[in-house]
Amino acid sequence: MRFFSPFRYSISNILINKILRPPGAYTHSDPFYRVETHLPTATTTTTTTTTEREMEGRNLVRFLFLLFGGVLLLFFSLLNLPYPPSKDFLFSSKNRFIFKNPLNPTAHHDHHSSAVPLHPLDPLTLQELTKLRTILKSHAPFSTAPYALHSAVLEDPDKSRVLSWRNGDPLPPRKASVIARSSGFTHVLTVDLDTGELTRHETDQLSGYPTMTVEDMTSATWAPLANADFNRTILARGIDLADLACLPLSSGWYGSDKNEEKRRLIKVQCYTMKDTANFYMRPIEGLTVLLDLDTKQVLEISDQGKYIPIPKAAGTDYRYSAQNTHNANPLNPISIEQPKGPSFTVEGHMVKWANWEFHLKPDPRAGVIISRVMFRDPGTGEMRNVMYKGFTSELFVPYMDPTDAWYFKTYMDAGEYGFGLQAMPLDPLNDCPRNAYYMDGVFAAGDGMPYVRSDMICVFESYAGDIGWRHSESPITGMEIREVRPKVTLVVRMAASVANYDYIVDWEFQTDGLIRVKVGLSGILMVKGTPYVNMNQVNQQDNLYGTLLSENVIGVIHDHFITFHLDFDVDGSDNSFVKVNLQREQNSPDVSPRRSYLKAVRNVAKTEKDAQIKLKLYDPSEFHIINPSKKTRVGNPVGYKVVPGGTAASLLDLDDPPQKRGAFTNNQIWVTPYNRTEQWAGGLFVYQNEGEDTLAVWSDRDREIENKDIVLWYTLGFHHIPCQEDFPIMPTVSSSFDLKPVNFFENNPILNTSPNVEKDLPVCKAEASA
């Protein structure tokens, strides 16, 4: 599930990184700095022999020779560069060192250097992030000590001010919300970008640490290579260091390890890339390195898989170029053509389509944030509020293997890794169709330097042949009526590649006022090595903790839970949550031939505990967010409802440490009063936290929620028992939930939609007849 770093070591790579890394990027925890100052110690059972020492001596001589040659090569290369090295040189997303920097703010769209905010919720611009870095460096401790910037995003203005703002009004003061670490301490700050004023916020009562930086992840994967015991262990497994690829794995919290006390920890596990791009299918099973994430000191090496073979490379490469089989029935290309152009517009971060209007922005933690969602009423022409803000709040991914190398794999992908930080550029024509609009993310690196995440979000219109509404009249009526309307939707899409797993998140807007939120899972399984090559070798009492997918490869059972923060403002901020329960009513024979029927019973939630919902198939309900002060012409309160799709619930013990931290999955629905500090279901600091700052803890305060500004939280869940069809890469599996109008309109809002007619559609000729 994690950010990965393939080594493919070369001396010139290391030298280039040391010389060209941007000013200020080094900290006391830099892996290269640490290697030059001391050698870490490690707890290991490996014994060094005389032969091994002699081999190390020869390797040292070889290393020094290559080092000298690399210095000369680099020196002459730099002299002949057509331009000076960029000060913004950084790691690439795959930790390969390249001169064409993918994080360069001007590499994709030149407009970022001159972009200015147009809306109160617009993200920080490249210029604002640069200014923020300057301000921070003028304040202690950042002016006197190395620091790492873990988060730098817009601090939203007060909600009331945003709601009252109109286009053309002056923007509220622009402020940055900052989380930074320096000298072992975490600082939570508000920085006024106009005045330079810095306000500190107290967080001493919270356990845990902020989201890792990309530099944290990258340097953690390199750190074990500075440890001789680790290198000997890899060589003893028959693996060339040049073929090594490693993952930085968040260690969770278990409350019983002395190493957990006041240390930021990370575990590293490795794979071999030999003969395949899909190194995830070639794990070095049982080998785990425990690191101090601040000092990069190796604290422990555990090797419990010495006799487990490395799975073979054959059949693991998923790239199209590597497939040798002939596709006997290829599909003809399909594309939606729009000769008049798309029907939506994007102005800055405001998107307008059909009757919809909303604010869209990338976010390093949430990925995508949808705000100020409004719908123009087709009857009155009035722009009506639907939702103030919606986003992915947290992802909880526990694996179901309690053994030493697996028990800790209970990831929080947003709070630990940054869901938006792991977003990759979308692939035109494959991730998104031809008519898509692309939006970049502008984020801050660990040293505060801004960079661009290109093509992070796409927006496009979709038509899959679906039907908006239809009716055909039966011939027995004598009326020849056949009325059908096509369904065209607007999709906002982001894809995050959190190392092996790929998540596709869609916000789909329909013309009838419905919003569908869909999550797709694809990518590559996290697998474990095994001695077994066939199920006939497995004893009945053996627990594989998963499925044998291929020779020596087990796909481990795991869950995915994606929790969404949905701040409804249905025709205003003061809303109520209503559980509409379907109950069976009995009839006596003297009343009706029917013995039973269903009755809808409405229960308005008074406090938070009334709105803690576990979905039950045989106790069906609808879940409405209504505005009790606004009614339709016939007296129904206007509202929206959450319509669950296929989902799953966590089955872990509530006292299991991972479930304590992931307690926001104890229910599928929660409702809380609006609080601007309660955005992240797993807490502000998720990394190694103890579960004391989660949605479950907030909700247990049992605050009043009737006719208040409220937030609904919905968790979409997947149980995944791997199967052979998931090897070597998984076909996408998806699930969704809907936000659907319920008495929000006076009648069908797409009644006036026009049907398609042949003359309005583009005519495309087949290539053979063109």
Disulfide bonds with the S-S distance in Angstrom:
Cys246-Cys270 2.00
Cys432-Cys458 2.16
